[in-house]
């Protein structure tokens, strides 16, 4: 049985909140770090969690399959500067044996 989305997540989806937009950008491999070196807007763990939920429920498929180890590995190697340490951990968590 598919796990239902929490009401807070549904609200984010329905209102296209900032969190939703960040998750969609991650799934579409369309992240912009910004121009300021000190204040780069990195992908956070919450972005990865929401992106996985969107993909799992087939609400946004995107250009990268977060359930595929090879796809996640390629994303991390090609765009390592995008991710915070917590986001990198969250991306790899399902693949830890």
Residue pairs with C-beta under 8 A, 6 or more apart in sequence:
2 56
2 57
5 13
5 53
5 57
9 50
9 53
11 17
12 19
12 20
12 50
13 20
13 54
13 59
19 46
19 47
19 50
20 50
20 54
22 43
22 44
22 47
22 50
23 47
23 50
23 51
23 53
23 54
23 60
24 51
24 54
24 60
24 62
25 31
25 32
26 43
26 47
26 48
26 51
26 62
26 64
27 51
27 54
27 55
27 60
27 61
27 62
27 63
27 64
27 66
28 62
28 63
29 62
29 63
29 64
29 75
29 79
31 43
31 79
31 82
32 41
33 40
33 41
33 42
33 81
33 82
34 40
34 41
40 81
42 82
42 83
42 84
42 87
43 82
43 83
43 84
43 87
44 84
44 86
44 87
45 84
45 86
45 87
45 89
45 90
47 87
48 66
48 87
48 90
48 91
49 90
51 60
51 62
51 66
52 66
52 67
54 60
54 62
55 61
55 62
55 65
55 66
55 67
56 67
64 71
64 72
64 75
65 71
66 72
66 91
67 94
69 95
72 91
72 92
72 95
75 91
76 83
76 88
76 91
76 92
83 91
